[in-house]
Amino acid sequence: MSAIDTLLHPRHRRACTYKAVKPFLSKPMPAIELKYFTPPSEKERRQNIKKTNLICWQCENKVAIVGSTNTITGEIICDICAIKNYRDYEGFRTIQAAKAHRRRMFDVGYLLTEVLIDHYLNKYSLNEGELLDEEHGMLVEFSIDLQNMIPIPKKTELQNSIDQSKIEHYYQRLIAQYLKLPSKRPQLI
């Protein structure tokens, strides 16, 4: 047992212990393909640094992207330090592998929102540009509600699944089970 293992909650399983993740401890996992969401580019990161006054508690550099926040102390950690911590905490061997897996954790959640948006667009024969801000907000809120309904072991399984089509299929079944849309597009004001 490592020193980190002694600090973890007894029920926490480190990412490095999952069979599907083992081949990716030293190399990045395949990325989730998203249509509507893109992570910030290097240019956007540089612009964020110019606009922010946030300082990383760990490395003491300006924060381009917030990696985590301690809700009790208010301390902010930049995404670069958060990835380094994630590497150590979860047992990855390289920064690139930890970065890809951590990115995947977020993207699996974004994928649910995208599958939900696609379901809505298909239902009402709309294209992405026709989606109203109010509708988008409603779908994001519903996506968060659905995410909160998924048991943690299932979320972990989805994050560690290499096959994106299996994740999408699970989300489609979840949406079919819980989303009942009217036959006509709702009129939002």
ZIZI-V939568 format. One record per residue. N is the residue number from 1. RES is the residue in one letter. OMEGA is omega in whole degrees, -180 to 180 (999 if undefined). Layout:
n:res:omega
N:RES:OMEGA
N:RES:OMEGA
This chain:
n:res:omega
1:M:-179
2:S:178
3:A:179
4:I:-180
5:D:-179
6:T:-180
7:L:-174
8:L:173
9:H:-176
10:P:-178
11:R:-179
12:H:173
13:R:179
14:R:-179
15:A:-177
16:C:-179
17:T:-180
18:Y:-177
19:K:-178
20:A:-176
21:V:-174
22:K:179
23:P:-174
24:F:178
25:L:-179
26:S:180
27:K:-176
28:P:171
29:M:176
30:P:-179
31:A:172
32:I:179
33:E:180
34:L:180
35:K:-169
36:Y:-177
37:F:173
38:T:177
39:P:-179
40:P:177
41:S:177
42:E:178
43:K:178
44:E:177
45:R:180
46:R:178
47:Q:179
48:N:-180
49:I:179
50:K:-175
51:K:-170
52:T:172
53:N:-178
54:L:179
55:I:179
56:C:179
57:W:-174
58:Q:-176
59:C:178
60:E:174
61:N:175
62:K:-176
63:V:173
64:A:179
65:I:178
66:V:179
67:G:175
68:S:179
69:T:174
70:N:-175
71:T:180
72:I:-176
73:T:-177
74:G:-180
75:E:-179
76:I:176
77:I:179
78:C:-178
79:D:-180
80:I:177
81:C:179
82:A:179
83:I:177
84:K:178
85:N:-180
86:Y:177
87:R:-178
88:D:-175
89:Y:-175
90:E:173
91:G:177
92:F:-177
93:R:-179
94:T:175
95:I:-178
96:Q:180
97:A:179
98:A:180
99:K:-179
100:A:-179
101:H:179
102:R:177
103:R:-179
104:R:178
105:M:180
106:F:-175
107:D:176
108:V:175
109:G:178
110:Y:180
111:L:177
112:L:179
113:T:-180
114:E:177
115:V:179
116:L:178
117:I:179
118:D:178
119:H:-180
120:Y:180
121:L:179
122:N:-178
123:K:-176
124:Y:178
125:S:180
126:L:168
127:N:-174
128:E:-178
129:G:-179
130:E:-180
131:L:180
132:L:178
133:D:180
134:E:178
135:E:179
136:H:179
137:G:179
138:M:-179
139:L:177
140:V:178
141:E:180
142:F:178
143:S:178
144:I:178
145:D:179
146:L:178
147:Q:-178
148:N:179
149:M:-177
150:I:179
151:P:-177
152:I:178
153:P:179
154:K:177
155:K:180
156:T:178
157:E:179
158:L:180
159:Q:-177
160:N:179
161:S:-180
162:I:-174
163:D:-178
164:Q:-178
165:S:177
166:K:178
167:I:180
168:E:179
169:H:177
170:Y:-180
171:Y:179
172:Q:177
173:R:179
174:L:180
175:I:179
176:A:-179
177:Q:-170
178:Y:-178
179:L:178
180:K:-179
181:L:176
182:P:-178
183:S:177
184:K:180
185:R:179
186:P:176
187:Q:-179
188:L:-180
189:I:999
